[in-house]
Amino acid sequence: MKKILNILFFTLLILLGVSCSDDVSRIENKWQLCKYEYADGVVQREDSVFYNFMKGSFSAICLLSDGNYKTFWGNYSLEGNELKIQILSGFETEPAFEHYLNWENGSRIFKVDEISSSALQLSYKEEKLVFRKY
């Protein structure tokens, strides 16, 4: 009986540890932008922008209308529900950057509204970005 209780106890500890994983490890993935909601209520469906987060490194992959793609590299940090992304200098002058990201000074501070194993929702001012895990 004691052996069964020990097994149950350790199983419970493992499950508790897995369920308490922090947001930093949950954001480390590839996310596809599905929807962009503007402040005026206009909703734009999107399927050609991907955000990748891995150990402080960030990349945004944008599929261009001609079939090519452009990758923008940078860094990120997540503190609480504040996600700071800084694109490496030089990218912000490219036309694709202006079209797909258009972040002032190549950086953006998002609020993380939701994060799960399959969904990510970010907001910036009155705008919302909805992602799915890719």
KESE-694124 format. One record per atom (N, C-alpha, C, O): residue number from 1; chain; atom name; y negated, z negated, x negated. Coordinates in steps of 0.1 Angstrom, whole numbers, always signed. Example, Ala and Ser with C-alpha at 12.3 -4.5 7.8 and 13.67 -1.06 7.14 Angstrom:
# KESE-694124
n; chain; atom; yy; zz; xx
1; A; N; +57; -78; -132
1; A; CA; +45; -78; -123
1; A; C; +33; -78; -132
1; A; O; +33; -85; -142
2; A; N; +22; -71; -128
2; A; CA; +11; -71; -137
2; A; C; +0; -79; -129
2; A; O; -11; -80; -134
# end
This chain:
# KESE-694124
n; chain; atom; yy; zz; xx
1; A; N; +12; +0; -8
1; A; CA; +0; +0; +0
1; A; C; -13; +0; -9
1; A; O; -22; +7; -6
2; A; N; -12; -8; -20
2; A; CA; -24; -8; -29
2; A; C; -26; +5; -35
2; A; O; -38; +9; -37
3; A; N; -16; +12; -38
3; A; CA; -17; +25; -44
3; A; C; -24; +35; -35
3; A; O; -32; +43; -39
4; A; N; -20; +35; -22
4; A; CA; -26; +43; -12
4; A; C; -41; +40; -10
4; A; O; -49; +49; -9
5; A; N; -44; +27; -10
5; A; CA; -58; +23; -9
5; A; C; -66; +28; -21
5; A; O; -78; +33; -20
6; A; N; -60; +27; -33
6; A; CA; -67; +32; -45
6; A; C; -70; +47; -44
6; A; O; -81; +52; -48
7; A; N; -60; +55; -40
7; A; CA; -61; +69; -38
7; A; C; -72; +72; -28
7; A; O; -81; +81; -31
8; A; N; -73; +65; -17
8; A; CA; -83; +67; -7
8; A; C; -97; +64; -12
8; A; O; -107; +71; -10
9; A; N; -97; +53; -20
9; A; CA; -110; +49; -26
9; A; C; -116; +59; -35
9; A; O; -127; +63; -35
10; A; N; -107; +64; -44
10; A; CA; -112; +74; -54
10; A; C; -115; +88; -47
10; A; O; -124; +95; -51
11; A; N; -108; +91; -37
11; A; CA; -111; +103; -29
11; A; C; -125; +102; -22
11; A; O; -132; +111; -22
12; A; N; -127; +90; -17
12; A; CA; -140; +87; -11
12; A; C; -152; +88; -21
12; A; O; -162; +94; -18
13; A; N; -149; +83; -33
13; A; CA; -160; +83; -43
13; A; C; -162; +98; -47
13; A; O; -174; +102; -49
14; A; N; -152; +106; -49
14; A; CA; -154; +120; -52
14; A; C; -162; +127; -42
14; A; O; -171; +135; -45
15; A; N; -158; +125; -29
15; A; CA; -165; +132; -18
15; A; C; -180; +127; -17
15; A; O; -188; +135; -14
16; A; N; -182; +115; -20
16; A; CA; -195; +109; -20
16; A; C; -204; +116; -31
16; A; O; -215; +119; -29
17; A; N; -198; +117; -42
17; A; CA; -205; +123; -54
17; A; C; -208; +138; -51
17; A; O; -219; +142; -55
18; A; N; -199; +145; -45
18; A; CA; -201; +159; -42
18; A; C; -212; +161; -31
18; A; O; -221; +170; -32
19; A; N; -212; +152; -21
19; A; CA; -221; +154; -10
19; A; C; -235; +149; -14
19; A; O; -245; +153; -7
20; A; N; -237; +142; -25
20; A; CA; -250; +137; -29
20; A; C; -256; +145; -40
20; A; O; -265; +141; -48
21; A; N; -251; +158; -42
21; A; CA; -257; +166; -52
21; A; C; -271; +168; -50
21; A; O; -276; +170; -39
22; A; N; -279; +169; -60
22; A; CA; -294; +170; -59
22; A; C; -298; +184; -57
22; A; O; -291; +194; -58
23; A; N; -311; +185; -52
23; A; CA; -316; +198; -49
23; A; C; -317; +207; -61
23; A; O; -317; +220; -60
24; A; N; -319; +202; -73
24; A; CA; -320; +210; -85
24; A; C; -307; +218; -87
24; A; O; -308; +230; -90
25; A; N; -296; +212; -85
25; A; CA; -284; +219; -87
25; A; C; -281; +229; -75
25; A; O; -275; +239; -77
26; A; N; -286; +225; -64
26; A; CA; -284; +234; -52
26; A; C; -292; +247; -53
26; A; O; -289; +257; -47
27; A; N; -304; +246; -59
27; A; CA; -313; +258; -60
27; A; C; -308; +267; -70
27; A; O; -312; +279; -70
28; A; N; -300; +263; -80
28; A; CA; -295; +271; -91
28; A; C; -285; +281; -85
28; A; O; -273; +278; -83
29; A; N; -290; +293; -82
29; A; CA; -282; +304; -76
29; A; C; -290; +316; -75
29; A; O; -301; +317; -80
30; A; N; -284; +326; -69
30; A; CA; -291; +339; -66
30; A; C; -294; +339; -51
30; A; O; -284; +337; -43
31; A; N; -306; +341; -47
31; A; CA; -311; +341; -33
31; A; C; -317; +354; -29
31; A; O; -325; +359; -36
32; A; N; -313; +359; -17
32; A; CA; -319; +372; -12
32; A; C; -329; +368; -2
32; A; O; -326; +361; +8
33; A; N; -341; +374; -4
33; A; CA; -352; +372; +6
33; A; C; -348; +380; +19
33; A; O; -346; +392; +18
34; A; N; -347; +373; +30
34; A; CA; -344; +379; +43
34; A; C; -356; +382; +52
34; A; O; -356; +391; +59
35; A; N; -365; +372; +51
35; A; CA; -376; +373; +61
35; A; C; -388; +366; +55
35; A; O; -387; +356; +48
36; A; N; -400; +372; +57
36; A; CA; -413; +367; +53
36; A; C; -421; +365; +65
36; A; O; -424; +375; +72
37; A; N; -425; +353; +68
37; A; CA; -433; +350; +80
37; A; C; -448; +347; +75
37; A; O; -450; +338; +68
38; A; N; -457; +356; +79
38; A; CA; -471; +355; +76
38; A; C; -478; +344; +85
38; A; O; -473; +340; +95
39; A; N; -489; +340; +80
39; A; CA; -497; +329; +87
39; A; C; -501; +334; +101
39; A; O; -502; +325; +110
40; A; N; -503; +347; +103
40; A; CA; -507; +352; +116
40; A; C; -496; +354; +126
40; A; O; -498; +359; +137
41; A; N; -483; +350; +122
41; A; CA; -472; +351; +130
41; A; C; -464; +364; +128
41; A; O; -453; +365; +134
42; A; N; -469; +373; +121
42; A; CA; -462; +386; +118
42; A; C; -449; +382; +109
42; A; O; -450; +375; +100
43; A; N; -438; +388; +113
43; A; CA; -425; +386; +106
43; A; C; -421; +399; +100
43; A; O; -420; +409; +107
44; A; N; -419; +399; +87
44; A; CA; -414; +411; +79
44; A; C; -400; +408; +75
44; A; O; -398; +399; +67
45; A; N; -391; +417; +79
45; A; CA; -377; +416; +74
45; A; C; -377; +422; +60
45; A; O; -384; +431; +57
46; A; N; -369; +416; +52
46; A; CA; -368; +420; +38
46; A; C; -354; +419; +33
46; A; O; -346; +411; +37
47; A; N; -350; +429; +24
47; A; CA; -337; +428; +18
47; A; C; -336; +433; +4
47; A; O; -326; +436; -2
48; A; N; -348; +435; -2
48; A; CA; -349; +441; -15
48; A; C; -354; +432; -26
48; A; O; -357; +437; -37
49; A; N; -356; +419; -23
49; A; CA; -361; +410; -33
49; A; C; -351; +398; -35
49; A; O; -346; +393; -25
50; A; N; -348; +395; -47
50; A; CA; -338; +385; -50
50; A; C; -345; +375; -60
50; A; O; -350; +379; -70
51; A; N; -344; +362; -57
51; A; CA; -348; +352; -66
51; A; C; -336; +345; -73
51; A; O; -326; +342; -66
52; A; N; -336; +343; -86
52; A; CA; -326; +337; -93
52; A; C; -331; +325; -101
52; A; O; -341; +326; -108
53; A; N; -324; +314; -99
53; A; CA; -328; +301; -106
53; A; C; -316; +297; -114
53; A; O; -305; +296; -109
54; A; N; -318; +294; -127
54; A; CA; -307; +288; -135
54; A; C; -313; +280; -146
54; A; O; -319; +286; -155
55; A; N; -312; +267; -146
55; A; CA; -315; +258; -157
55; A; C; -330; +260; -162
55; A; O; -332; +261; -174
56; A; N; -339; +261; -153
56; A; CA; -353; +262; -156
56; A; C; -358; +277; -158
56; A; O; -370; +279; -159
57; A; N; -348; +286; -158
57; A; CA; -352; +300; -159
57; A; C; -352; +307; -146
57; A; O; -344; +304; -137
58; A; N; -362; +316; -144
58; A; CA; -363; +322; -131
58; A; C; -364; +337; -133
58; A; O; -369; +342; -143
59; A; N; -358; +345; -124
59; A; CA; -361; +359; -123
59; A; C; -362; +364; -109
59; A; O; -355; +359; -100
60; A; N; -370; +374; -107
60; A; CA; -371; +380; -94
60; A; C; -367; +395; -96
60; A; O; -374; +402; -104
61; A; N; -357; +399; -89
61; A; CA; -353; +413; -90
61; A; C; -357; +420; -77
61; A; O; -354; +416; -66
62; A; N; -365; +431; -79
62; A; CA; -370; +438; -68
62; A; C; -365; +452; -68
62; A; O; -366; +460; -78
63; A; N; -358; +456; -57
63; A; CA; -352; +469; -56
63; A; C; -363; +479; -51
63; A; O; -369; +477; -40
64; A; N; -366; +489; -59
64; A; CA; -377; +498; -56
64; A; C; -373; +509; -47
64; A; O; -361; +512; -45
65; A; N; -383; +515; -40
65; A; CA; -380; +525; -30
65; A; C; -373; +537; -36
65; A; O; -366; +545; -29
66; A; N; -375; +540; -49
66; A; CA; -368; +551; -55
66; A; C; -354; +549; -60
66; A; O; -348; +557; -66
67; A; N; -349; +537; -57
67; A; CA; -335; +534; -61
67; A; C; -334; +526; -74
67; A; O; -323; +520; -77
68; A; N; -345; +525; -81
68; A; CA; -345; +517; -94
68; A; C; -348; +502; -90
68; A; O; -350; +499; -78
69; A; N; -348; +494; -100
69; A; CA; -352; +480; -98
69; A; C; -361; +475; -109
69; A; O; -361; +481; -120
70; A; N; -368; +465; -106
70; A; CA; -377; +458; -116
70; A; C; -374; +443; -116
70; A; O; -373; +437; -105
71; A; N; -373; +438; -128
71; A; CA; -370; +423; -129
71; A; C; -382; +417; -135
71; A; O; -387; +421; -145
72; A; N; -386; +406; -129
72; A; CA; -397; +398; -134
72; A; C; -391; +384; -139
72; A; O; -385; +378; -131
73; A; N; -394; +380; -151
73; A; CA; -388; +368; -157
73; A; C; -399; +357; -158
73; A; O; -411; +360; -158
74; A; N; -394; +345; -157
74; A; CA; -403; +333; -158
74; A; C; -395; +320; -159
74; A; O; -383; +320; -162
75; A; N; -402; +310; -156
75; A; CA; -396; +296; -156
75; A; C; -400; +289; -143
75; A; O; -409; +293; -135
76; A; N; -392; +279; -140
76; A; CA; -394; +271; -127
76; A; C; -391; +257; -130
76; A; O; -384; +253; -139
77; A; N; -397; +248; -121
77; A; CA; -394; +234; -121
77; A; C; -394; +230; -107
77; A; O; -402; +234; -99
78; A; N; -385; +221; -104
78; A; CA; -384; +215; -90
78; A; C; -385; +200; -91
78; A; O; -377; +193; -97
79; A; N; -396; +195; -85
79; A; CA; -398; +181; -85
79; A; C; -400; +177; -70
79; A; O; -410; +180; -64
80; A; N; -391; +169; -65
80; A; CA; -392; +165; -51
80; A; C; -390; +178; -43
80; A; O; -380; +185; -44
81; A; N; -400; +181; -34
81; A; CA; -399; +193; -26
81; A; C; -409; +203; -31
81; A; O; -413; +213; -24
82; A; N; -414; +202; -43
82; A; CA; -423; +211; -49
82; A; C; -417; +220; -60
82; A; O; -412; +215; -70
83; A; N; -417; +233; -57
83; A; CA; -411; +243; -66
83; A; C; -422; +251; -73
83; A; O; -429; +258; -66
84; A; N; -423; +249; -86
84; A; CA; -433; +256; -94
84; A; C; -426; +268; -101
84; A; O; -417; +266; -108
85; A; N; -432; +280; -99
85; A; CA; -426; +292; -106
85; A; C; -438; +298; -114
85; A; O; -449; +300; -109
86; A; N; -435; +301; -127
86; A; CA; -445; +308; -136
86; A; C; -438; +320; -141
86; A; O; -428; +319; -148
87; A; N; -444; +332; -138
87; A; CA; -439; +344; -144
87; A; C; -444; +346; -158
87; A; O; -456; +342; -160
88; A; N; -436; +351; -167
88; A; CA; -441; +353; -181
88; A; C; -453; +363; -181
88; A; O; -453; +372; -173
89; A; N; -462; +361; -190
89; A; CA; -474; +369; -190
89; A; C; -471; +383; -193
89; A; O; -461; +387; -200
90; A; N; -479; +392; -187
90; A; CA; -478; +406; -189
90; A; C; -472; +413; -177
90; A; O; -475; +425; -174
91; A; N; -464; +406; -169
91; A; CA; -458; +413; -157
91; A; C; -468; +414; -146
91; A; O; -466; +423; -138
92; A; N; -478; +405; -145
92; A; CA; -487; +405; -133
92; A; C; -495; +418; -132
92; A; O; -502; +420; -122
93; A; N; -496; +426; -142
93; A; CA; -504; +438; -142
93; A; C; -496; +450; -137
93; A; O; -502; +461; -135
94; A; N; -483; +449; -135
94; A; CA; -475; +460; -131
94; A; C; -476; +462; -116
94; A; O; -477; +453; -108
95; A; N; -476; +475; -112
95; A; CA; -477; +478; -97
95; A; C; -466; +471; -89
95; A; O; -469; +467; -78
96; A; N; -454; +471; -94
96; A; CA; -443; +465; -86
96; A; C; -446; +450; -84
96; A; O; -442; +444; -74
97; A; N; -452; +443; -94
97; A; CA; -455; +429; -92
97; A; C; -465; +427; -81
97; A; O; -463; +418; -72
98; A; N; -475; +435; -81
98; A; CA; -485; +434; -70
98; A; C; -479; +437; -56
98; A; O; -482; +430; -47
99; A; N; -470; +446; -56
99; A; CA; -464; +450; -43
99; A; C; -454; +439; -38
99; A; O; -454; +436; -26
100; A; N; -445; +434; -47
100; A; CA; -435; +425; -43
100; A; C; -438; +410; -43
100; A; O; -434; +403; -35
101; A; N; -446; +406; -53
101; A; CA; -449; +392; -55
101; A; C; -463; +389; -53
101; A; O; -467; +381; -44
102; A; N; -472; +396; -60
102; A; CA; -487; +394; -59
102; A; C; -491; +379; -60
102; A; O; -499; +375; -51
103; A; N; -486; +372; -70
103; A; CA; -490; +358; -71
103; A; C; -502; +357; -80
103; A; O; -503; +364; -91
104; A; N; -512; +350; -76
104; A; CA; -524; +348; -84
104; A; C; -520; +341; -98
104; A; O; -513; +331; -98
105; A; N; -525; +347; -109
105; A; CA; -522; +342; -122
105; A; C; -507; +342; -126
105; A; O; -503; +335; -135
106; A; N; -499; +349; -118
106; A; CA; -485; +350; -121
106; A; C; -477; +337; -118
106; A; O; -466; +335; -123
107; A; N; -483; +328; -110
107; A; CA; -476; +316; -107
107; A; C; -478; +313; -92
107; A; O; -487; +318; -85
108; A; N; -469; +304; -87
108; A; CA; -469; +300; -73
108; A; C; -462; +286; -72
108; A; O; -452; +284; -79
109; A; N; -468; +278; -64
109; A; CA; -462; +265; -61
109; A; C; -458; +265; -47
109; A; O; -466; +265; -37
110; A; N; -445; +265; -44
110; A; CA; -439; +265; -31
110; A; C; -435; +251; -27
110; A; O; -433; +242; -35
111; A; N; -435; +249; -14
111; A; CA; -429; +237; -8
111; A; C; -415; +241; -3
111; A; O; -413; +251; +3
112; A; N; -405; +233; -7
112; A; CA; -391; +236; -3
112; A; C; -389; +229; +11
112; A; O; -389; +217; +12
113; A; N; -388; +237; +21
113; A; CA; -387; +232; +35
113; A; C; -372; +229; +38
113; A; O; -369; +220; +45
114; A; N; -363; +238; +33
114; A; CA; -349; +236; +35
114; A; C; -341; +242; +24
114; A; O; -345; +252; +18
115; A; N; -331; +235; +20
115; A; CA; -321; +240; +10
115; A; C; -308; +235; +14
115; A; O; -305; +223; +16
116; A; N; -298; +244; +14
116; A; CA; -284; +241; +17
116; A; C; -276; +250; +8
116; A; O; -281; +257; -1
117; A; N; -263; +249; +10
117; A; CA; -254; +257; +2
117; A; C; -255; +272; +5
117; A; O; -251; +281; -3
118; A; N; -261; +275; +16
118; A; CA; -262; +289; +20
118; A; C; -276; +294; +24
118; A; O; -278; +306; +26
119; A; N; -286; +285; +25
119; A; CA; -299; +289; +29
119; A; C; -310; +282; +21
119; A; O; -308; +271; +17
120; A; N; -321; +289; +19
120; A; CA; -333; +283; +13
120; A; C; -345; +288; +20
120; A; O; -347; +300; +23
121; A; N; -354; +279; +23
121; A; CA; -366; +282; +30
121; A; C; -378; +276; +22
121; A; O; -378; +264; +20
122; A; N; -387; +285; +18
122; A; CA; -399; +280; +10
122; A; C; -411; +283; +18
122; A; O; -411; +292; +27
123; A; N; -422; +275; +16
123; A; CA; -434; +278; +22
123; A; C; -445; +278; +12
123; A; O; -445; +270; +2
124; A; N; -455; +286; +14
124; A; CA; -467; +286; +6
124; A; C; -479; +288; +15
124; A; O; -480; +298; +22
125; A; N; -488; +278; +15
125; A; CA; -499; +277; +25
125; A; C; -492; +278; +39
125; A; O; -484; +270; +43
126; A; N; -496; +288; +47
126; A; CA; -491; +290; +60
126; A; C; -480; +300; +61
126; A; O; -476; +304; +72
127; A; N; -475; +305; +50
127; A; CA; -465; +315; +50
127; A; C; -451; +309; +46
127; A; O; -450; +300; +39
128; A; N; -440; +315; +52
128; A; CA; -427; +311; +50
128; A; C; -418; +322; +45
128; A; O; -419; +333; +49
129; A; N; -410; +318; +35
129; A; CA; -400; +328; +30
129; A; C; -386; +322; +33
129; A; O; -383; +311; +29
130; A; N; -378; +330; +39
130; A; CA; -364; +326; +42
130; A; C; -354; +334; +34
130; A; O; -355; +347; +34
131; A; N; -345; +327; +27
131; A; CA; -335; +333; +19
131; A; C; -321; +330; +23
131; A; O; -319; +320; +30
132; A; N; -312; +338; +19
132; A; CA; -298; +335; +21
132; A; C; -292; +336; +7
132; A; O; -296; +343; -2
133; A; N; -281; +328; +5
133; A; CA; -274; +328; -7
133; A; C; -267; +341; -9
133; A; O; -261; +347; +0
134; A; N; -269; +347; -21
134; A; CA; -263; +360; -23
134; A; C; -251; +360; -31
134; A; O; -245; +370; -34
# end
